[in-house]
Amino acid sequence: MKQAYPRFQADEDKQRIVSFLQDWFSKNGPEAQAVVGISGGKDSSVAAALCVEALGKDRVIGVLMPNGVQSDLEDALCLVRHLDIQYRIVNIETTFKEMLKALQYTEIINHHNFYFSVTDALRQNLPPRLRMATLYAIAQGIPGGGRVINTCNRSEDYVGYSTKYGDSAGDVAPLAAYTVDEVLAMGQVLGLPTHLLHKAPADGLCGKTDEDNLGFTYAVLDHYIKTGSCEDQETKARIDHLHAINQHKQELMPMVAR
């Protein structure tokens, strides 16, 4: 039997996260800034707003990291202006292109070269890893240091819809216990702009929405996570498959016991 899903009240859970962040920062960086990668979507918007409530706007830094020209950059700017937080734009396009070139370069004289190709998956997962490297670089370079905020939610984590050591990384994960519908509800309590909360979620990498990539809606996924029930057996099988093959993203790195 599926374990009962915890009761959720948007205002109470919002305050629970705020208190958690205050306690965590008091122990892990009393003077540190919260460094948040801002995409203009619901998760980074809610995570940043929670940090502002917990620490005050002067201790929250937004980092906008377009890969060339991105249509949703204006949404990210809307969020940082709404929260009135400090921010910086770091365009990763040049780094992304140079990394692809470096990966494909082969010295003809080296007879030990192995086969390598730039796949679609590589192209889609490299930018999140470059962005995470950027967030940690900024965290190290600001006065007092910074702590990187993971912005993934439980729904995405459940099916592994994140990049390992990319957006799945971070120092603290305020939204990891909450499904998409719960994140949206807290966003409303926080008074975030409606268009940021309810625009179609997309990774900004492949031109498709999250739900197009997954093959099912977040509403169906959230319901399954909470109840264990899914009317469409094909969808249930796909969710179970994604959950199983992506468990490694949720576990600590295995090590030999001594």
C-alpha positions in Angstrom: 0.0 0.0 0.0 1.3 3.5 -0.9 2.3 5.6 2.1 0.0 8.5 2.8 1.2 11.7 1.1 1.9 14.6 3.7 -0.8 17.1 4.1 -0.1 20.4 2.2 -1.2 23.9 3.1 0.5 26.5 0.9 0.8 29.2 3.5 2.0 26.8 6.2 4.4 24.9 4.0 5.8 28.2 2.6 6.6 29.3 6.2 8.1 25.9 6.9 10.5 26.3 4.0 11.4 29.9 5.1 12.2 28.7 8.6 14.2 25.8 7.2 16.3 28.1 5.1 16.9 30.5 8.0 18.1 27.6 10.1 20.2 26.0 7.4 21.9 29.3 6.5 22.6 30.0 10.2 24.5 26.8 10.4 26.0 26.7 6.9 26.7 30.3 6.0 25.6 32.9 8.5 27.0 35.7 6.3 26.6 33.9 3.0 24.4 34.9 0.1 21.8 32.7 -1.6 22.8 32.3 -5.2 19.9 31.3 -7.5 20.0 30.6 -11.2 17.0 32.5 -12.6 15.2 31.0 -15.7 12.0 33.0 -15.4 10.0 29.8 -14.7 8.0 28.8 -11.7 10.7 26.9 -9.8 13.5 29.4 -9.8 10.9 32.2 -9.2 9.5 30.4 -6.1 12.9 29.4 -4.8 14.2 32.9 -5.1 11.2 34.4 -3.5 11.5 32.0 -0.5 15.1 33.0 -0.1 14.1 36.6 0.0 11.6 36.0 2.7 14.1 33.9 4.7 17.2 36.1 4.3 16.1 39.5 3.0 16.5 40.7 -0.6 20.1 41.9 0.1 21.3 38.4 0.7 19.8 36.9 -2.5 21.7 37.1 -5.9 20.0 36.1 -9.1 22.1 34.8 -12.0 20.6 34.8 -15.5 22.5 32.5 -17.9 21.1 32.6 -21.5 22.8 30.5 -24.1 22.9 33.1 -26.9 19.6 34.8 -27.4 16.8 33.3 -25.4 13.2 34.4 -25.7 12.5 33.8 -22.0 15.2 36.2 -20.7 12.6 38.9 -20.3 10.7 36.7 -17.9 13.9 36.2 -15.8 14.4 40.0 -15.7 10.8 40.4 -14.7 11.4 38.1 -11.7 14.6 39.8 -10.4 13.0 43.2 -10.8 9.8 42.0 -9.0 11.9 40.7 -6.1 14.2 43.7 -6.3 17.3 41.5 -5.9 20.8 42.0 -7.2 21.5 40.0 -10.4 24.0 39.4 -13.1 23.6 38.2 -16.7 26.3 35.6 -17.7 25.8 34.5 -21.3 27.2 30.9 -21.7 27.0 30.8 -25.5 30.8 31.3 -26.2 31.8 28.8 -23.5 29.2 26.3 -24.8 30.5 26.5 -28.4 34.1 26.4 -27.4 33.5 23.3 -25.3 31.8 21.5 -28.2 34.8 22.4 -30.4 37.2 21.1 -27.8 35.3 17.9 -27.4 35.3 17.2 -31.1 39.0 18.1 -31.7 41.2 15.2 -32.4 45.0 15.0 -32.8 45.6 12.9 -35.9 48.9 11.6 -34.5 47.2 10.1 -31.5 46.4 6.5 -32.4 44.7 6.0 -29.0 41.7 8.2 -29.9 38.3 6.6 -29.2 35.1 7.1 -31.0 33.1 10.2 -29.9 30.1 12.1 -31.2 28.2 15.1 -30.1 24.7 13.7 -29.5 21.5 15.6 -29.0 21.6 14.5 -25.3 25.1 15.9 -24.9 24.0 19.2 -26.5 21.0 19.4 -24.1 22.8 18.5 -20.9 26.0 20.5 -21.4 24.4 24.0 -20.8 22.9 23.0 -17.4 26.3 21.8 -16.3 28.0 25.0 -17.5 25.3 27.0 -15.7 26.0 25.1 -12.4 29.7 25.7 -12.8 28.9 29.4 -13.3 26.7 29.5 -10.1 29.5 28.0 -8.0 32.1 30.4 -9.5 29.9 33.3 -8.5 29.3 31.9 -5.1 33.1 31.8 -4.5 33.7 35.2 -5.9 31.2 37.3 -3.9 32.0 38.9 -0.5 31.1 36.5 2.3 30.7 33.7 -0.1 27.5 32.1 -1.4 25.4 29.0 -1.2 23.9 27.7 -4.4 20.1 27.0 -4.3 18.9 23.9 -6.0 15.5 24.7 -7.7 14.3 21.2 -8.7 10.8 20.1 -7.4 9.7 16.6 -6.4 7.8 15.9 -9.6 10.9 16.5 -11.7 13.1 14.6 -9.3 10.7 11.6 -9.3 11.2 11.0 -13.0 14.7 12.2 -13.3 13.9 15.3 -15.3 17.1 17.1 -14.5 20.7 17.0 -15.5 23.1 15.2 -13.2 25.6 17.7 -11.8 23.7 20.4 -13.7 20.4 21.7 -12.4 20.2 18.7 -10.0 23.1 20.0 -8.1 23.2 22.7 -5.3 23.9 23.2 -1.6 20.3 23.2 -0.4 17.0 22.2 -2.1 14.0 24.1 -0.7 11.5 22.7 -3.2 12.6 19.0 -3.4 9.8 17.8 -1.2 7.0 19.5 -3.2 5.2 18.6 -6.4 4.6 21.0 -9.2 1.0 21.9 -8.1 2.3 22.6 -4.6 5.1 24.9 -5.9 2.5 26.8 -7.9 0.3 27.2 -4.9 3.2 28.6 -2.9 4.1 30.9 -5.7 0.6 32.4 -5.5 0.9 32.8 -1.7 4.2 34.6 -2.3 2.5 37.0 -4.7 4.6 36.2 -7.8 3.5 37.4 -11.2 0.9 35.0 -12.6 2.5 34.7 -16.1 5.8 33.4 -14.5 3.9 30.7 -12.6 1.6 29.5 -15.3 3.6 29.7 -18.5 4.2 26.3 -20.1 7.3 24.8 -18.4 10.2 24.2 -20.7 13.9 23.5 -20.3 14.8 26.1 -22.9 17.2 23.7 -24.6 15.3 21.6 -27.2 12.3 23.7 -28.2 9.8 21.5 -26.5 7.8 21.9 -23.3 8.6 19.6 -20.3 5.3 17.8 -20.8 6.1 17.2 -24.5 9.4 15.6 -23.5 8.0 13.5 -20.6 4.9 12.3 -22.5 2.5 13.1 -19.8 1.3 16.1 -17.8 2.5 17.3 -14.5 -1.1 17.0 -13.2 -1.0 13.3 -14.0 2.4 12.8 -12.5 1.5 14.8 -9.3 -1.6 12.7 -8.8 0.4 9.5 -9.2 3.1 10.6 -6.8 0.4 11.4 -4.1 -2.0 8.6 -4.6 -0.2 5.8 -6.5 -3.1 5.9 -9.0 -2.9 6.4 -12.8 -5.8 5.6 -15.1 -3.7 5.1 -18.2 -1.5 2.0 -17.7 0.9 3.0 -20.5 1.5 6.3 -18.7 1.9 4.5 -15.4 4.5 2.2 -16.9 6.4 5.1 -18.4 6.5 7.0 -15.1 7.6 3.9 -13.3 10.3 3.3 -15.9 11.6 6.8 -15.7 11.6 6.7 -11.9 13.6 3.4 -11.9 16.3 4.4 -14.3 16.9 7.8 -12.7 17.2 6.7 -9.1 21.0 7.2 -9.3 20.3 11.0 -9.5 18.8 10.9 -6.1 21.4 8.9 -4.3 24.7 9.8 -2.8 27.7 8.7 -4.8 28.4 5.1 -3.9 31.7 4.4 -2.1 33.4 1.3 -0.9 32.7 0.5 2.8 35.7 -0.2 5.0 
